[in-house]
Amino acid sequence: MTIDVIRAKSLGDVRHGFLGRRGGVSTGAYASLNVGIGSDDDPAAIAENRRRASEAVLPGGTLVGLYQIHSADVVTVIAPFDDSLRPRGDALVTNRPGVALGILTADCAPVLFADSEAGVVAAAHAGWKGALGGVTDATILA
């Protein structure tokens, strides 16, 4: 099964995507494309799912994510980091080619940002606490 990647026309040629649950290897309660590192899913399945998600959005790129905390905290990514070292926060911003920024959502909103001229992209996890706390404003200012 392939991964369905939904792309926003407003982001033009900027590599991005919104992913659902199809196309992964997890089974049971986490069936298919579970990329949640903090879940009780098999770590090998999560790693494979994250690899597949990254390849679907940015072939050859490296997926980075956060330990999301429902905040307005923004992390600037200057180099990919290991999943076990993921920082706490709710938004990522980078100008580094080959870095895929990953945000996980359920009932919160994923917000993507791009400045094609400056070569900067960002992704934010906007729950009600982060939205009220200014996560989108903080992301733009970063």
NORFEN-V34425 format. One record per helix or strand of 3 or more residues. SS is the DSSP state (~ for helix, > for strand). FROM is the first residue (numbers start at 0). TO is the last residue. Records with the same first field share a line. If there is no record, write none. Layout:
SS=FROM-TO ; FROM-TO
This chain:
~=8-10 ; 27-29 ; 42-56 ; 82-84 ; 127-132 ; 134-140
>=61-63 ; 73-75 ; 90-93 ; 98-100 ; 108-114 ; 119-125
